[in-house]
Amino acid sequence: MRPVEIALLTAEVIGFAPVVLPLLGAPRWPRHGVFLPLPVAGLQVLVEGTRWQLVPAYVLGGVLVVLGPVQPARRDGRKTGRTRRLSPGVGAATGVLALTASAVLPTVVPVFRFPPPTGPYGIGTLTYHWADTDRREVFTADPGDHREVVVQLWYPARVDASAPRAAYVPDSQALAPLARLVGLPGFTLSHLEHVTTNAVHAAPVADADHAYPLLVLATGRGGYRQHNTPGVEELVSRGHVVAGIDHPCSGAAVVFPDGRVASSDQRTFDHDLVDSIVPFLAQDSLFTLDQVTSLNRADPRDILTGRIDLDHVGLSLGGETAAEGCRLDPRFRACLPMDVWMPPSVVDAGLEQPTTWLTRDAATTRLEGWTEPDIVRTLDTVRAVYENPRADGYFIHVPGVFHPDLGDTQLLSPLVRALGISGPVDGERAHAIVNTYTTAFFDRYPKGEPSALLDGPVEEYPDVIFAHRTGSA
């Protein structure tokens, strides 16, 4: 819980005592405390912002003010009015429920903190909105609509320790479709707009005479550009620029600067249609690389001009989309499709870039609830491309890690494992495995730095199933 939230819970315990203690036979407690929670609740709203998990706390503050003047039944046995006899009991019962909810909800659905990255650089971030006037939007009926993307860039920066940190998800309505997709109310993830990252908006780039390799993240279906923030921040802290794409109508939802919202289109989740949509989504990655190239020539914000090494570019995340983007454009020098089958075009043509497939074994995907056709398609198509190498290939299975564990899901609540959303592997260890192998791969390709982790199995991760093939190209 955040500091003022803790203060609010403490104030409610103090305020609740005068209502319940006399009913338990305890001495009278000073009743002025019942008025304390309401101003503390106001302070919490002003300082930390409202969130639905604190609604019981806000309600309890109001209830205590209403019940504050009501005295409990007299202890000398003399009768009092029926209202005066019932009100303390009703107030106590309501207070117990509200006080319990006030403590439990913010704890199990927290405003969490991201772990600090381990690299030597601070992290800056900027967000851009780009329209591709050469490409018509296929998800709308208006022939005049063109494809638009929102792209967030993270980059190595000189960061003032006192500078305010950037929000994780600045506009929570972007996550409402994702919540509904898993059967939850749209407001369930709205509190994530209060989560802050380790990045600083528009911070100056680190090392004025140095350019950094670029990694483009093609977000998977139903995802959002920030959903692998710990991994992104680790890469950036070690000297990469990362461009995360929000894909309209494929990701969760995209909020454009003018307030328009492009929500998920169910066609992207239809197995019979998705292969036909993947080439269009892959073009988002190529377009983003074009725009970042222009940005490197002349950033209108005068921050990233000349600071991006476009000779060393990688593409990752969304499995089909990332693989198809690498097939289409040789400017991507390294490819890391994550935990999804390969589209037919990639199975047929192969990949010319060094590639790592980060996925899970069949037993883990079966435990997660994947269908047998999806398991077979994923493992068979990945292995088909891996076993026909044009360049170095790495096949990495991480048993016990579910698909949501590859992103930020385990940070959302301590209940995700109990609910079966997360796998049996501890969240910190899952992040460590994914982030370590991802960083090692992109340090070697395209940066060209040595990485012993990719030379074979290591003692640190004995449960990881590792295979490597040397390409023929």
PEFENWO-V742803 format. One record per pair of residues at least 24 apart in sequence whose ideal C-beta (glycine too) atoms are under 10 Angstrom apart, sorted by the first residue. I is the first residue (numbers start at 1). J is the second residue. Records with the same first field share a line. If there is no record, write none. Layout:
I=J  J
This chain:
1=48  53  54  102  103  106  107  110  111
2=44  47  48  49  51  54  106  110  111  113  194
3=44  47  48
4=40  41  43  44  45  46  47  48
5=40  41  44  47  48  51  53  54  57  102  103  106  107  110  111
6=44  103  106
7=36  37  40  41  43  44  47
8=36  37  38  39  40  41  42  43  44  45  48  54  57  58  60  61  102  106
9=37  40  44  54  57  60  99  102  103  106  107
10=36  37  40
11=35  36  37  38  39  40  41  43  44  57  60  61  64
12=36  37  38  40  41  56  57  60  61  63  64  95  98  99  102  103
13=37  95  99  102  103
14=40  64
15=40  60  61  63  64  65  67  68  95  99
16=60  63  64  67  91  92  95  96  98  99  102
17=95
18=64  67  68  71  72  88
19=63  64  67  68  70  72  87  88  89  90  91  92  94  95  96
20=72  88  89  91  92  93  95  96  99
21=72  92
22=71  72  73  74  75  88  92
23=72  73  88  89  91  92
24=92
25=75
27=75
28=71  72  75
31=64  67  68  69  70  71  72
32=68
33=64  68
34=61  63  64  65  66  67  68  69  70  91  95
35=61  64  65  68
36=61  64  65
37=61  62  63  64  65  102
38=62  64  65  68
48=111  194
49=111  191  193  194
50=190  191  194
51=105  106  109  111  172  187  190  191  192  193  194
52=105  109  185  187  188  190  191
53=101  102  104  105  106  107  108  109  110  111  188  190  191
54=101  102  105  106  191
55=98  101  102  105
56=94  97  98  99  100  101  102  103  104  105  106
57=98  99  101  102  103  105  106
58=98  102
59=94  97  98  101  102
60=91  94  95  96  97  98  99  101  102
61=98  102
62=98
63=90  91  94  95  98
64=91  94  95  98
66=91
67=91  92  94  95
106=191
107=413  414
108=412  413  414  415  416  418
109=188  189  191  192  412  413  414  415
110=191  195  411  412  413  414
111=168  191  192  193  194  195  196
112=168  191  192  194  195  196  408  410  411  412  413  414
113=165  195  196  197  198  411
114=165  168  195  196  197  198  199  229  230  232  233  408  411
115=198  229  230  233  234  411  428  431  432  435
116=198  230  233  234  237
117=198  199  230  231  232  233  234  235  236  237  238  435  439
118=233  234  237  238  435  439
119=156  233  234  235  236  237  238  239  240  439
120=156  206  237  238  239
121=155  156  157  158  159  205  206  207  212  236  237  238  239  240
122=155  156  157  158  159  160  161  163  198  199  200  203  204  206  236  237
123=154  155  156  157  159  165  166  197  198  199  200  203  206  232  233  234  235  236  237  242
124=153  154  155  156  157  158  159  163  166  199  200  201  202  203  204  205  206  236  241  303  304
125=152  153  154  155  157  165  166  167  197  198  199  200  201  202  203  226  232  233  236  242  244
126=151  152  153  154  155  166  199  201  202  203  295  299  301  303  304
127=151  152  153  166  170  201  225  244  246  257
128=152  153  243  257  288  291  292  295  299  300  301
129=246  254  255  256  257  258
130=245  284  287  288  290  291  292  294  295
131=256  287  291
132=283  284  286  287  288  290  291
134=283  287
135=280  283  284  287
136=280
137=248  249  262  280
138=249  265  267  276  277  280  281
139=247  248  249  250  262  263  264  265  267  268  277  280
140=248  249  262  265
147=247  248  249  280  281  283  284  287
148=246  248  254  256  260  262  284  287
149=225  245  246  247  248  251  254  256  262  284  285  287  288  291
150=174  224  225  244  245  246  247  248  251  254  255  256  257  262
151=216  217  225  243  244  245  246  284  287  288  291  292  295
152=199  217  224  225  226  232  242  243  244  245  246
153=214  236  241  242  243  244  288  292  295  299  303  304  308
154=197  198  199  215  217  226  229  232  233  235  236  237  240  241  242  243  244
155=199  203  204  205  206  212  214  236  239  240  241  242  243  303  304  307  308
156=203  205  206  207  210  212  235  236  237  238  239  240  241  307
157=199  200  202  203  204  205  206  207  236  237  303
158=200  203  204  205  206  207  208
159=198  199  200  203  204  206
160=200  203  204
161=200
163=199  200  201  202  203
164=196  200  201
165=195  196  197  198  199  200  201
166=196  197  198  199  200  201  202  203  226
167=192  193  194  195  196  197  199  201  226
168=192  193  194  195  196  197  199  226  227  229  408  411
169=193  194  195  197  224  225  226  227  229  252  255
170=201  226  255
171=253  254  255  259  261
172=255
173=252  253  255  259  261  263
174=224  225  226  246  251  252  253  254  255  261  262  263
175=224  226  227  252  253  255
176=252  253  261  263
177=222  224  251  252  253  254  261  262  263  264  265
178=222  223  224  227  251  252  253  263  264
179=252
180=252  253  263  264
181=221  222  252  264  266  269
182=222  404  421
186=253
188=412
189=224  252  412
191=412
192=224  226  408  411  412
195=226  229  408  411  412
197=226  229  230  232  233
198=229  230  232  233  234  236  237
199=229  232  233  236
202=301  303
203=303
204=303
205=241  299  303  304  305  306  307  308
206=236  239  307
207=239  307
208=306  307
209=306  307
210=239  307  309
211=241  296  304  306  307  308  309  310  311  312
212=236  238  239  240  241  242  304  307  308  309  312  447
213=239  240  241  242  308  309  310  311  312  313  314  333  334  442  443  445  446  447  448
214=240  241  242  243  288  289  292  293  296  308  309  310  311  312  313  314  315  331  332  333  446
215=240  241  242  243  244  312  313  314  315  316  317  332  334  336  438  442  446
216=241  242  243  244  245  284  285  286  288  289  292  313  314  315  316  317  322  325  331  332
217=242  243  244  245  285  288  314  315  316  317  318  322  336  338
218=243  244  245  247  250  281  282  284  285  288  315  316  317  318  319  320  321  322  323  324  325  326  337  338
219=244  245  246  247  250  251  252  254  281  284  317  318  321  322  407
220=247  250  251  268  281  317  318  319  320  321  322  337  338  339  340  403  406  407
221=247  250  251  252  264  265  268  269  274  277  278  281  318  319  320  321  340
222=250  251  252  264  268  269
223=247  250  251  252  317  318  407
224=251  252  253  254  407  408
225=251  252  254  317
226=407  408
227=251  252  317  404  406  407  408  409
228=316  317  338  406  407  408  431  434  435  438
229=407  408  411
230=407  408  410  411  428  431  432  434  435
231=316  317  406  407  408  431  434  435  436  438  439
232=317  435  438
233=435
234=431  432  434  435  436  438  439
235=314  316  435  438  439  442  443
237=439
238=439  442  443  447  449
239=309  442  443  447  449
240=309  312  314  439  442  443  446  447
241=292  296  304  307  308  309  310  313
242=314  316  442
243=285  288  289  291  292  295  308  313  315
244=288  317
245=281  284  285  287  288  317  318  321
246=284
247=280  281  282  284  285  318  321
248=281  284
249=277  281
250=274  277  278  280  281  284  318  321
251=281  318
271=341  371  373  374  377
274=320  321  340  341  343
275=320  324  341  343  344  345
276=343
277=320  321  343
278=318  319  320  321  323  324  325  340  342  343  344  345  346
279=320  321  324  325  327  328  343  345
280=321  324
281=318  320  321  322  324  325
282=315  318  320  321  322  323  324  325  326  327  328  329  343  345  346
283=321  324  325  328  329
284=318  321  325
285=315  316  317  318  321  322  324  325  326  328  329  332
286=315  324  325  328  329  331  332
288=315  325
289=313  315  325  329  331  332
290=329  331
293=331
309=446  447
311=446
312=442  445  446  447  448
313=353  446
314=353  354  356  438  441  442  445  446  447
315=353  355
316=356  358  438  441  442
317=358  406  407  438
319=343  346  357  358  359  378  381  382
320=344  345  346  381
322=346  355
323=347  351  353  355  357  381  382  385
324=349  351
326=351  352  353  355
327=351  352  353  385
329=353
332=446
333=391  445  446  447  448
334=391  392  441  442  444  445  446  447
335=391  393  441  445
336=394  396  437  438  441  442  445
337=382  385
338=403  406  407  434  438
339=365  378  382  398  401  402  403  405  406  434
340=374  377  378  381  382  403
341=374  375  376  377  378  379  380  381  382  384  385
342=377  378  380  381  382  383  384  385  386
343=381
344=381
346=381  382  384  385
347=380  381  382  384  385  388
348=384  385  388
349=385  388  390
350=384  385  386  387  388  389  390  391  393  471  472  473
351=385  386  388  389  390  391  393  471  473
352=389  390  391  471  473
353=390  391  392  393  445  446  471  473
354=389  390  391  392  393  394  441  444  445  446  454  471  473
355=382  385  386  389  390  391  392  393  394  395  441  445  469  471
356=386  392  393  394  395  396  437  438  440  441  442  444  445  454  468
357=381  382  383  385  386  393  394  395  396  397  467
358=382  394  395  396  397  398  401  406  433  434  437  438  441  464
359=383  395  396  397  398  401  403  406  465
360=396  397  398  399  400  401  402  403  405  406  423  465
361=397  398  399  400  401  465
362=397  399
363=397  399  400
364=397  398  399  400  401  402  403  423  424  425
365=402  403  423
367=399  400  402  420  423  424
368=401  402  403  404  405  420  421  422  423
369=402  420
370=402  403
383=467
386=467  468  469
387=467  469
388=469  471  472
389=468  469  470  471  472  473
390=471  472  473
391=445  469  470  471  472  473
392=441  444  445  454  468  469  470  471  473
393=467  468  469  470  471
394=437  440  441  444  445  453  454  466  467  468  469
395=465  466  467  468  469
396=433  434  437  438  441  454  461  464  465  466  467  468
397=463  464  465  466  467
398=423  425  429  430  433  434  437  461  463  464  465  466
399=423  424  425  463  464  465
400=424  425  426  429  430  433  463
401=425  427  429  430  431  433  434  463  464
402=430
404=430
405=429  430  431  433  434
406=430  431  433  434  438
407=431  434
425=463
429=461  463
432=460  461
433=460  461  463  464
436=460  461  464
437=461  464  466
